[in-house]
Amino acid sequence: MIFVLVSYDKKILFFIMILRSLKIICIVVLKSAILIAIFRKMIEKDLYQSFEHNMNLSFCVVCLRNYSTCNTFDFQLDYKRHADYDQYFNYVSMFVLSTIRLINILVSQPNHKIFFGALEFKNGIVVHTVAKVSGYYNSSKLKQMINTSTYIDPTVLENELNLILPNNADDYSLYICSKNDTNSYSLKYNILSSVIDDKNRNNSQLWLEAWVAAHFNAEPVILKILNGYRYAPELYGTCNQVNFVEDCGYTLQYYYHKLNLSNRLLVTKELLKLALELTDGTAHPNYSFYLTDLTADNIAIQLDETSGIIQSLKVIDWSDVIIVINDKYVPIDDNLMVHVSEHIDCGLACLIYSKEEICKASVSDHNVYAVCKEFLSIEGRLLYEITDLDHSQQIQEKEIQELRLLMKHCLLHPDVQWKKSRLDTAKSIIKIIEYIFQQDVYNNIYIYS
């Protein structure tokens, strides 16, 4: 009898201990939830104040669309877009969050140069938008240039601009060249004339804003040049130091390990098409554009909500670009002097190139090489099922084996045996990917994945 009572008491004590433990857990979870909710409100307030600060600065860098850009729309911040609440603020997941991860969440800071939201125009149209703060910070010297230069004689406009804002090699400046000229005043002046419409040709203030932008915030100028191009976001307008551009979706980096093989093949095809079109004059008949910072963070994609298939792929950072002037559309053939990029293995997000060599050539394979090195190499792992020998050697389809060899050829310095440039190799890769989709060959890769 005594034994039974003792055993019963132990069960009661054990049950009480469980209840106390659950109580402690509930208190910790509740306090954590309150703390995170407070911190989220702090982030939202800080985000709003930062956005308001940039919007209220009186110095307008480049209002290339119109002078009343700030008054033609209403921008509402999307706080949910700034934080992945499903991952960081799901209170249920607090049971499994480690202390280190929680600390990382609490000390993380929002990006005060990029703001996600919705833009509503006066006509009622609402579009998802990214508000991007200029790459430089407000400068009293630049403000003084704008304020003191109330009039520029249009007949001597170029010389006037040179005196007001000397040419420089700032990190955010527009880099433009031709075979015989590099980053000169006249080249910048000519390219800016293409983004200012005829009715504003003699508007000295607009020219001054464009000239400042070419030196300190080149991205809106490039987006104006590429207006309507499928791989570039639309520029909705600029207000003070904030550029409002199309929200093109989440970055490729975000989707990198979430996309299935078919979507990754589509991404590969689109990236190579982008590389060729920026090179051969398809993007713009007068210019070739060479991307010097082509990484997964600078590419955005959108997926169809129903099918999950990629709808669009766009470059979302155009601040690091070499622009080469072309006399006309550049057909890629054997008669052109093609600049061949040397393969230097320095890891991902590392691209070694020569601006001078790219500018001197008729055409460069730089864009194609950048795609192959960053995404199609073994380290890039966009198509790891094909680039990894352990996978690809087991796959018997000749198209897959040929694709692997072409991707290797695209990365390494072209071999004389191939008698193919990287530009031709890119076209061949695109054709094979299209054939793979037509024949459903990619389904066989899953067997060995």
Secondary structure as the mmCIF struct_conf table of DSSP 4:
data_model
#
loop_
_struct_conf.conf_type_id
_struct_conf.id
_struct_conf.beg_label_comp_id
_struct_conf.beg_label_asym_id
_struct_conf.beg_label_seq_id
_struct_conf.end_label_comp_id
_struct_conf.end_label_asym_id
_struct_conf.end_label_seq_id
HELX_RH_AL_P HELX_RH_AL_P1 ILE A 2 ASN A 56
BEND BEND1 SER A 58 SER A 58
BEND BEND2 VAL A 61 VAL A 61
BEND BEND3 ARG A 65 ARG A 65
TURN_TY1_P TURN_TY1_P1 TYR A 67 SER A 68
HELX_RH_3T_P HELX_RH_3T_P1 THR A 69 ASN A 71
BEND BEND4 THR A 72 THR A 72
STRN STRN1 PHE A 73 LEU A 77
HELX_RH_AL_P HELX_RH_AL_P2 TYR A 79 HIS A 82
BEND BEND5 ALA A 83 ALA A 83
HELX_RH_AL_P HELX_RH_AL_P3 TYR A 85 TYR A 88
BEND BEND6 PHE A 89 PHE A 89
HELX_RH_3T_P HELX_RH_3T_P2 TYR A 91 PHE A 95
TURN_TY1_P TURN_TY1_P2 VAL A 96 VAL A 96
HELX_RH_AL_P HELX_RH_AL_P4 THR A 99 VAL A 107
TURN_TY1_P TURN_TY1_P3 HIS A 112 LYS A 113
STRN STRN2 ILE A 114 PHE A 121
TURN_TY1_P TURN_TY1_P4 LYS A 122 ASN A 123
BEND BEND7 GLY A 124 GLY A 124
STRN STRN3 VAL A 126 VAL A 133
BEND BEND8 GLY A 135 TYR A 136
HELX_RH_AL_P HELX_RH_AL_P5 SER A 140 THR A 148
HELX_RH_3T_P HELX_RH_3T_P3 PRO A 154 VAL A 156
HELX_RH_AL_P HELX_RH_AL_P6 LEU A 157 ILE A 164
BEND BEND9 LEU A 165 LEU A 165
TURN_TY1_P TURN_TY1_P5 ASP A 171 TYR A 172
BEND BEND10 SER A 173 SER A 173
STRN STRN4 TYR A 175 CYS A 177
BEND BEND11 LYS A 179 ASN A 180
STRN STRN5 THR A 182 THR A 182
BEND BEND12 ASN A 183 ASN A 183
HELX_RH_AL_P HELX_RH_AL_P7 TYR A 185 SER A 193
TURN_TY1_P TURN_TY1_P6 SER A 194 VAL A 195
BEND BEND13 ILE A 196 ILE A 196
HELX_RH_3T_P HELX_RH_3T_P4 ASP A 198 ASN A 200
TURN_TY1_P TURN_TY1_P7 ARG A 201 ASN A 202
HELX_RH_AL_P HELX_RH_AL_P8 SER A 204 PHE A 216
HELX_RH_AL_P HELX_RH_AL_P9 GLU A 219 ILE A 225
TURN_TY1_P TURN_TY1_P8 LEU A 226 GLY A 228
TURN_TY1_P TURN_TY1_P9 ARG A 230 TYR A 231
BEND BEND14 ALA A 232 ALA A 232
STRN STRN6 LEU A 235 CYS A 239
TURN_TY1_P TURN_TY1_P10 ASN A 240 GLN A 241
STRN STRN7 VAL A 242 GLU A 246
STRN STRN8 TYR A 250 THR A 251
HELX_RH_AL_P HELX_RH_AL_P10 LEU A 252 TYR A 255
TURN_TY1_P TURN_TY1_P11 TYR A 256 LYS A 258
BEND BEND15 LEU A 259 LEU A 259
HELX_RH_AL_P HELX_RH_AL_P11 LEU A 261 ASP A 280
TURN_TY1_P TURN_TY1_P12 GLY A 281 GLY A 281
BEND BEND16 THR A 282 ALA A 283
TURN_TY1_P TURN_TY1_P13 PRO A 285 ASN A 286
STRN STRN9 TYR A 287 LEU A 291
BEND BEND17 THR A 292 THR A 292
HELX_RH_3T_P HELX_RH_3T_P5 ALA A 296 ASN A 298
STRN STRN10 ILE A 299 LEU A 303
TURN_TY1_P TURN_TY1_P14 GLU A 305 SER A 307
STRN STRN11 ILE A 310 VAL A 315
BEND BEND18 SER A 319 ASP A 320
STRN STRN12 VAL A 321 ILE A 325
BEND BEND19 ASP A 327 LYS A 328
TURN_TY1_P TURN_TY1_P15 ASP A 334 ASN A 335
BEND BEND20 LEU A 336 LEU A 336
STRN STRN13 VAL A 338 HIS A 339
HELX_LH_PP_P HELX_LH_PP_P1 VAL A 340 HIS A 343
TURN_TY1_P TURN_TY1_P16 LEU A 348 ALA A 349
HELX_RH_AL_P HELX_RH_AL_P12 LYS A 355 LYS A 360
BEND BEND21 ALA A 361 SER A 362
STRN STRN14 VAL A 363 SER A 364
HELX_RH_AL_P HELX_RH_AL_P13 HIS A 366 PHE A 375
BEND BEND22 LEU A 376 SER A 377
TURN_TY1_P TURN_TY1_P17 ILE A 378 GLY A 380
TURN_TY1_P TURN_TY1_P18 LEU A 382 LEU A 383
HELX_RH_AL_P HELX_RH_AL_P14 TYR A 384 THR A 387
BEND BEND23 ASP A 388 ASP A 388
HELX_RH_AL_P HELX_RH_AL_P15 LEU A 389 SER A 392
TURN_TY1_P TURN_TY1_P19 GLN A 393 GLN A 394
HELX_RH_AL_P HELX_RH_AL_P16 LYS A 398 LEU A 411
BEND BEND24 LEU A 412 LEU A 412
HELX_LH_PP_P HELX_LH_PP_P2 HIS A 413 ASP A 415
TURN_TY1_P TURN_TY1_P20 VAL A 416 LYS A 419
HELX_RH_AL_P HELX_RH_AL_P17 ARG A 422 GLN A 439
TURN_TY1_P TURN_TY1_P21 ASP A 440 ASP A 440
HELX_RH_3T_P HELX_RH_3T_P6 VAL A 441 TYR A 448
#
